[in-house]
Amino acid sequence: MYLLDLSNNSFTGSIPQCLGNTIGGLATLSMQNNNLSGSLPPDLFVNATILLLVDVSSNQLEGKLPKSLINCLSLELLSVESNRIKDEFPSWLGSLPSLNVLILRSNEFYGPVYHPNVSIGFQSLEVIDISQNNFNGTLPPFFFSNWRLMAMLNKEAGEYMMDAYFFVIVSIVRFFNVWCDVVFWNNAICFW
C-alpha cells in the first residue's frame, strides 16, 4: 500500500500501535477530520522512511509529537493542526532534509521556539504555521537565516502569504515547490 487516506470520516478511538507495522511502504498517511483521540503511538513512524506526507489535523489527539517522526527522512509535509497536542516546539524536526511544510496551528504547544543551544535547522522549510499555541520567548534576527527556501520568492508585495497558506490546506497534495509562509499569530513571541 502506497497511500492510506482515512480523512473526512467519523472514526473514533486511538490510532492503533500496530499501524506502525504497515506504515513502512506508505508515502501518504492522511487521517484528518475525524474524531481520533489519545496520543500518536511513540513508535508509529519507526519504519516510515519513505513517508512524504502526514496529516492528522482536525482530530482530538493529545500528548507529544512522537520522536519516531525523525525516521521520516523523506517527509515533506507534517500537519497536526487543530488537535490538543501539548509539547514544546519540535526543533528536532529541523534535521529532516525534505520538510517543506510544518503546520502546528491550534494546539497546546508551549515555550520558546528558539533555544540558543539548539541548531535551528529546517533548511527546506517553505511554510510554517505555529499560530494559536502558547509559544513565547524571543526570535533573534538570524533565526530565519537558515530557512533559505523562504528567501527564494518571486511574488510581489508579500501578497502570497494568506492565499498560499489556504491553498495548501485546501489542496494539500499540490504543495510541492510552491509556497513560502511564516505564520506566528496569537503567540507571545518578541522579535529582536
CORGI-V751161 format. One record per residue. PSI is psi in degrees with one decimal (* if undefined). D_CENTER is the distance of its C-alpha to the mean C-alpha in whole Angstrom. Layout:
{{PSI,D_CENTER} {PSI,D_CENTER}}
This chain:
{{134.0,23} {-30.1,21} {131.6,19} {107.0,18} {105.2,17} {17.7,18} {159.0,17} {48.8,19} {-163.5,21} {36.7,23} {140.5,22} {172.5,22} {-173.0,22} {161.7,20} {123.0,18} {139.6,21} {-34.7,21} {-14.9,23} {-30.8,20} {-24.4,19} {-23.2,22} {-2.9,22} {-13.3,18} {-31.2,20} {0.9,21} {142.9,18} {-27.3,16} {128.4,14} {108.6,13} {117.1,13} {23.9,14} {158.8,13} {56.6,16} {-162.2,18} {38.5,19} {141.3,18} {-177.4,18} {-168.3,18} {160.6,16} {128.4,14} {135.7,17} {-30.9,16} {14.9,18} {-37.6,16} {17.3,14} {-39.8,17} {14.9,19} {54.2,16} {-21.0,17} {5.7,17} {126.3,13} {-34.8,12} {129.8,10} {119.3,8} {107.8,8} {27.2,10} {159.2,10} {54.5,13} {-157.5,15} {37.6,16} {144.0,14} {-175.3,15} {-154.5,15} {160.6,13} {134.0,10} {130.8,12} {-16.7,13} {-13.1,14} {-22.7,10} {-18.0,12} {-11.5,15} {70.5,12} {-18.1,14} {-0.2,14} {127.2,10} {-28.8,9} {130.8,6} {120.0,3} {119.7,4} {22.5,6} {145.9,8} {57.8,12} {-158.8,12} {35.7,14} {127.1,12} {106.6,14} {167.2,13} {167.7,13} {127.6,11} {68.7,9} {-23.0,11} {-21.2,12} {-15.5,9} {-16.7,11} {-6.5,13} {118.4,11} {-22.4,14} {3.7,12} {111.0,8} {-36.1,9} {124.3,6} {111.6,3} {108.5,4} {6.0,5} {143.6,9} {59.1,12} {-154.1,12} {35.0,14} {150.7,12} {169.1,15} {-173.5,17} {149.3,17} {-35.1,14} {130.6,17} {125.4,19} {-24.6,22} {7.2,22} {133.9,19} {138.2,18} {-44.6,15} {-146.7,14} {47.5,11} {-21.8,14} {3.7,13} {131.9,10} {-31.5,11} {128.2,9} {130.9,7} {109.1,8} {20.1,9} {159.4,12} {50.1,14} {-162.4,13} {39.4,16} {154.1,15} {-174.7,18} {-161.9,20} {156.5,21} {108.7,19} {160.6,22} {-34.2,23} {-2.8,22} {-39.9,18} {-5.2,17} {-25.2,20} {-16.7,18} {70.7,15} {-37.5,18} {-24.4,16} {-22.8,16} {-8.4,20} {65.6,21} {146.8,21} {20.3,24} {159.0,24} {146.2,26} {21.1,26} {13.0,22} {-11.8,23} {-27.1,20} {-62.3,17} {-45.3,17} {-43.8,19} {-43.3,16} {-48.9,13} {-32.0,15} {-36.7,16} {-45.4,12} {-42.3,12} {-41.4,16} {67.3,16} {-25.5,12} {-19.0,14} {36.1,16} {-12.1,13} {122.7,15} {40.8,16} {-42.6,17} {156.5,15} {100.7,14} {150.9,13} {120.4,12} {118.0,12} {24.0,14} {153.1,16} {43.6,17} {168.8,17} {65.1,20} {133.5,19} {142.0,22} {131.6,22} {*,25}}
